[in-house]
Amino acid sequence: MAQIKSVRKKFFEVSVPLTAAKVHVYGHAVEQFENQVIKIDLTKSLRGKSLELRTKIHNNNGTLESTPISLELLGSYLRKAIRKGTNYVEDSFELDCKDAHIRIKPFLLTRRRVSRAIRNELRKTAHKFIEGYCKVRSADEIFSDVTANKIQKELAYKLKKIYPLAFCEIRILEIVPEKKMTEAAKS
């Protein structure tokens, strides 16, 4: 009977440019992690803001590097923020930044109940601001600005002139895959 030599598994370090935390993956070889997606919970590093980062691993001459795919604010965090007697405003749109096609879903929460006209104006103004902000930046810059809360602060300040908000966040930020982009361009 022939003996099969087993290859030992070990930990490989993955560099994630958006976080200072060290990320390790467990497996046989560096090559097996090509194009694998890992989820990183940023709740601890962002002081309780439940943000989940998804990144794709790439093998770069034996070192594992990752690029961000999406950021998502967890639903449990949003449900805690919503109070009785308030309105929320959601939107979803796709736009181009310098190097990618991205989908953004902002989430705005008013302090009191407001009319539909004010909610519509908040939605339109947020859309214009985010579109202008993203056109001149790369995808990596946008991801780091969302995790650093930079976009949200500027957006809240801009929308404060229409109606003061209790909560202003980017709920989902994701890079749209190329095949979906070409299908949308054809139709």
N, C-alpha and C positions, 0 to 999 in steps of 0.2 A: 504494500500500500504506500503510495507516494505521500509525502508530507507536504502540506501547503504552508509556505512561510507567510506569517501574518505581518502586515505592516502596522506599526504602532501609530495610534492617533496622537496628535499633539495640538497645542494651541498656537494659532497664528494671529499676529496683531494686525488690525485694520486701521488705517488712518482715516479719520472722519474730520474734514476741515471745519465743520460747523460747531463741533463740540470739543471741549478740552478733555473729556473723558476718554480713557483707553478702552477700545473695543477689541475683544478677542473672539475668534471663531475656532471651532474644534473639528478637526478632520485629519485625513491621511496626508493630503498634499495641497499645495497652494493652487494648483490648476483646477481642483474640484470646486472652488468657490467662484469661478468666473461667472458673471451675470447673476449671482444670487442676491436676493434682497434681504436686508436685515432691518428690523425695527428697533428703534432706540427711544426709550421713554425719557423725555427731558424735564419731567415734573420736578425732580429734586433740584436740578441746576437752575430752573426758572422760578424758584420759590413758590411752588404750589400751582403754577399754571400748567394744566394737564395737556402738554403738547407731545405728539408722537411724530418722530422723524423716520421716514423710510428712505434707505439709501441702497444703491446698487453697487456691488463689489466688482472691481476690475483688477486683473493681475497685470502689474507693470514691472516686468523683468524681475519677478520673484517677490516683489513687495505688493501688498494688497492695499489698494486705495479705493475710496468710495465717492460716488457723486450722489447728491440728493435727488430723490424722485418726488417726494411729497411731504408736506407738513399738515398735520390734522389736529385741531383742537377737539378733545374728547367731549362727547355728549353729556357726560355726567358733570363736567365742569360748567357747561352752558346751562344745564338745568338748575344748578345751584345759584347761578347769577340771576335767573329770571324770577321776578317777584310779581305779586298780584298788583293789578292797577297800572301795568306798564304795557308798552307795545314793543315788538321787535321788528326789525327790517332785515331781510335777507336778499341776497342777489347772487347770481352765478353768471360769469362771463369768461370768454377766452380772449386772449390778446397775445400779441407778439412782443417779446423783449429783444434785447440785442442778439442773443444767440439761441433762443428757444421759443416754443409756443407754449404758453402756460394757461391754466385755468385757476381763477381766483373766486372764492366765495366769502365775501365779507359778512359780518354779523354785527348789527347795531341794536342797542337796547336803549329805549328812551326812559326818562325818569318817571313820566306820567303817561296817561293815555293821550294820544294826539290824533289829529284828523288824518285822513287818508292822503290829503294833499301834502301835508308836512312829511309824512313817511315817503311819499313818492319823490319829493324834492331831496330828501336825505339820500335815497337810493341813487338818484341821477347824479347828484354832486359827488357822492362816493365813487361812482363808476368813472366819472371824468377825471377825478383826482388820481385814482389808482392807475388808470390808463396812461396818463401823462407821466406818472412816477416810474412806471415800468418800461416805457419805451426807450429811455436813455440808460437803462441799467441791464447788466447781465443777469442770468438766472441765479448764479451763486450770490451775487450782491443782494438780490431780492430775498433769497432764503435767509441770509444772515441778518438783513434788516427786519424781517418778520420775527425771527427769534430774539432779536435785541429790542423789539417793540418800537422801532423807529417809525415805521410806516403808520402804525396805529396811533401814535401820539400826534403826528402831523395831521392825520385824517380827522381825529377827534377835535383838534384845534380848528380845522377848517369847517367842520360840521357844527361846531358850537355856535356859530353865527346864525345858523338856521334854527337849531334847537339843541339845548345842552343834553348830552348823552350820559347815561349811567355806565355804559359798556360799549367799547368799540374794538372789535377784534377781526382778524382774518381767520375765518373758521377752517378753510381748506385752501392750500396752495399746492398745486401739482403741475408737473411737466406733462403735457399731452404727448403721447407716443406719435412717432412719425407716420405710421400707417393710418392712424385716425385723422391726421392732418391731411393726407393726400386724398382720403375718401371725402372729407368735407370740401376740399378744393374742387373735386370733380363735379360735385352736385351743386 
